[in-house]
């Protein structure tokens, strides 16, 4: 199987990447791609063969214009259009199975332009798609059955598929000298149901005087009013509460994220509600995979993850603060939950298991 995986890493990560690796903009396509893979951003979604660099596999970051233009230059391709470059990469590779983790930017209109060598087109999408048409994909994957059922109702084929544990997290998990009491990394947007998240983070920020907290928040200075036509298209300032604004730090990604997680005793993981009460964002795999004790929003987690054993759950702000205080007073319990969570995530959701599941899904298309 000649497999092509394409991912979108986002402008915020790519800018951060360029700052941490200041010479990366001058590298060749293969050198920059190798460095992007080394940095491990989005590693839970990268299929095992992409790290092994097999001849049958090709990996690209489709929204990294520096990377894509490097490929175009080296291959004497006349266009700098990212869509055209990806199509040229697929054709040059002789791809048989396409796995697209960035389908909103590459919807059905893109699939219909694929070279004839492509027999199956598979997409990953773990968030709502809005009005985007993904009907041309042969299969859409996510680990939220609520979303899968929504897509099946549209007549699209969907299947359950999970992120994986990255073995590069092992070193972070082995660290026992953790200096930060509370860690968070994530985003805030007015358009994605994050208001509760902001409330939780602000409450945690207020205890910063007697706890060591490490909160990394990605937010836009100007957001949009959600769900109010035509106001939803008008930028409005986002004002963070002062306690939170005074302590938040810039977003953290890739290996820098792993390093930060290795210093965390507790990782708080307040969920959004786009999948109802289903839980299972990538931070679950990262927090537990790096050996931290996670406190996540109450809800239905992937089978096997038991609250009170592998992680803790909270229902509201007061409950979250009580859980934090109880755990920080009981190092033995923190260590026990963190160890159990790490053992489960690192043994059940391996790269090998993820790859086997992917092959099985594709073989039945």
N, C-alpha and C positions, 0 to 999 in steps of 0.2 A: 504494500500500500504506500503510494507516494502521498505523503501528508503535508499540508501547508497550514500553519497556524498563524493567524494575524491578530494582534492585540492593539488596543488603543490605551496609551498610558496617561494621556491628559497633559495639558499645557503646564499645570502647576508642578507635576512631578518632573517633567522634562526640563523646566527652568531650574528646579532644585538639583537635578542630575548634573546639569552643566556647571552649576556653582561648585558642586562637590568634586567633579572631575573636570577641571578647567581646560584641559587639553583635548577633551573628547570631541570637540567640534571639528578637529582637523584629522580625525582618524578615518581610515577606510571603512567601507560598509561592514565588512566582516569584523574588523577590530571594534567598531562602535557597538555593533550588535552583541558581540561577546561581552563587552563591558556592561551593556544593559542587562543581559542575562545574569552576569555575575552579581549585579547589584540587587537582584531578587525581588524587585518591585512586582507585585502581582503573581508571585511565585506559586501561590496555591492554585492558580489557574493554568499555569504553564505545564503542558503535558511532558512526561518523562523523556521521550525521544528528543525533544527540543534541546534539553541540556546535554544529551549524549552526542549531538551533532551528527546523527546518522545521515548517510547519503540520500536516503529516501525522504528526509524531512527538511523542511524549510520554515524558518521563523522570521517574522518581521513585525516591527512596531509601525503600524500604518499611519499614525498621526505624528510621527517624529520626522518632520520635514528635512532635518539635517541628514538623518539616516537614509531616507528615501532618495533624496537628491544625490547622495553619494553613490547609491546603486545606479541611478540613471546616468551619472557621469561615467562611472566605470564600465557600464555596459553600452555606452554610446546611444542611450535612449533619448529621443529628442524632446520629450515633454517633462515638465516639472509638476504636472498635475498628479496629486497623490493617488487618485483613483486609477488613472491610466498607468501609473508606475506599478501599483499592486497587480493590476491585470497582466502587465508585462512580466512581472516576477512569477506569477502563477503559470503563465504560458511557458516561460523559460524553464521552469522547474518540471513541467509535465505533470502537474498536480492531478491526483485522482480523487482525493478527499480534502475538502476545504473545511477548516474549523475557524470560525470567525467569532472572536470575543468582543467585537466592536460593531454589531450589526445595525445600530441606529444610524451610524454614518454611512453604512454600506447595505442598504435595504434590498428589496426584491429587484429594483432596477439594476443594481450591481450584479446580482446573481444571474440575471438573464444575459449579461454580457460575458460570462465566464467562458474560457476556452472549452472546446469539446472534450478535452482530456478529463475534465472534472466530472466525475460520476455522481458524487454526493456532496451537498453543501450543508454544513451543520453550523448552527449559531448557539452561542451562550448568551442568555439575557436573564439577569436576576433582579430586574426592576421593571416597572410598567413601560410599555412601548408607545403609549399615546396613540397618535394617528399613523405611526410608521407601519408600512406594509412589509411583513416578513414572510408572506405566503409562499414565496418562491424557494425558501429554504426547505430541505427535505426533513429537517429535524431541528427543534429548538430545545435547548437544555437549560435547566435551572434546578436549584435545590429547594424551591418553594412550590409546592403542589398547588397552592392558591393561584399563582401566576400560570402554572402549566394548564390548569383547568380553564382559566380565562382564554388561553390561546387555543385550546382544543375547541372551545365554544366558537371560535372564529373559523374553525376548520383546519387549523394548523396542527401538525404532528408535534407532540412535545413529550419529553421524558425527564425523569428525575436523575440528576447528576450532581456530584458534590465537589467542592474544593478539596485540596489535599494538604497533608502536612509536608513541609519542606525540611529535608534532613539537615539543611544548613542552620536550622533553628536549634539544633542540638546543643551547640556551644552556649547559646543564650540560656537554654533551659537548665544547664548544669550549674549556672552561677547561683550560689547560695548567699552571697553578700549583697543584698538588695537595699539600696539607699533611699529609694522613693516609695512613699506610702501608697500613693494613688496615681494612676496613670490613665490618660485618655488621649486618643488620637482619632480624629474624624472631622466631619464637615457640618456646617449649618447653612441651611437655605430656607427661605420662606416658602418655596414652592414644593417641598418634599416632605411635609409633615414633621418638621424638626422642632417645633415649638416646645414640646415636652423635654427634648434633649437639652435645649438652652436652659430651661428651668433647673434641670438636674445638675448641670455643670455649674450654674451660678450658685447653687446651694453648696456644692462641694468647694467652690472657690472661697466661700466665706469661712471655711475651717482651715485656711492656709496658714494661719498664725501658729497653730500647734500641730500641723501635719505637713509633711513634705509632699507636695503635689506637683505633678508634671502633666499639664494639660496643653495639648497641641490642637488648635482649631483652625480649619480652613473655612473662610467665609469671604464673601464679596463685600466690599464697602457699600456697594449699591445692589440691592436685591429687587425683587418684584412682588407686588401684591398678588397673592394667589387667588385664583377662582373668581375674580371680579372683572368680568369683561366690561369695558376695554382697559380697566386699570391694570390688569395683570401684565400688560406690555410696557408699563411706565416704570422706569427705575426709581426706586425710593431708597433713602438712606437706611442702612441697618445700624441700629444703635445697640451695642452690647451692654448688658447691665454692668455697672462700675466694678463690683467685686470680681466678676469674670474678666472684664477688660484689663484689670490691673495685674492679672497673673497668667493669662494665656500666652503661649509661645507659638512660633510658626509651625506649620505642618512638618511632619517627619515621615520619611519614606525609605523603602528598601532596607539595606543593611543598617542604615541609621535607625530605622524603626526597630529592627531586631535588637540593636544595642540598647535602645531606650527600654524595650520590654524586658531585657535581661536585668535591668535595675529596678523593676517594678514589683512590689509586693502584691498590690491589687490593681486590676485593670477594670474600669467601669465601662460597660458596653450598653448604653441606652439605645434601644432599637427605634426604627421608624415603623409606620403602620401600613405600608403599602402592600404587605402580604398578610394582612390581618394579624393573627396572633402567632404566626409562624416565625421562628427565629433561625438564624444560621448565616449571618453575614460573615465576611472574610475575617473579621476581627476575632471571631470564635476560634478559628484555626490558628491565628497568629498569637493570640493571648495564651491559650492553653499550650500551643506548640512551643512557646518560648518559656514555659514553666511558671507562668504567673497564675495567681488566683483571680478568676474572673467573676465579677458580679454583673449579671445581665438582666435585661428587662424580662418580666414574667411572660411566659408563653410556651409554645411547643417547639422544642429543640430537636435536632436530628436524633434518630433512634440510638439509644445507648448512652446518651449524655443525661445523667441524672442530677437534678438540683440537690444540693446538700452533700453530694459525693464528689462530682467532677467540677462543679462550679456552684455559685450561689445566685439566687434570683431576688429581684426587688419589684415591688408593685407601685410605689409612689416615692416622693421625695423623702418623707420621714422614714420610710422603710429602708431606703438606700442609706441614709445617714446612720441609722441604727446598725445595719449590717456592717458598714465600714468600721464603726467604733468597736463592735463585738469582735470582728476579725483581727483588728489591729491590737486588741488586748490579748489575743490568743495565737501566738506564733505557731504553736503546734498544729492548730486547726488550719491556718493558712497554708502551712507546709503540706499537710495531709491532702487538702483539696487540690492544691497546685500539682502535687505528685500524681494523684489519681487522674486529674484532667490530662496531664502530659502523657501518662502511660496509655490512656485510651486513644487520644488523638494521634499519637505517634505510631500506634500499632494497627489501628483500624483504618485510618484514612491515609494510607501511604501513597506514594507516587505509583508504585506497582499496581496497587488496587485500583487507583483512578484510571490508569492506562488500560487495565483489563476491562473495566466497566465501559470505557470509551470504545474499545474494539468490539465488545459485545453489542453495544447499541448500533454502531455503524454496520455491523455484519447483518443485522436484522432489518435494515432499510430496504 
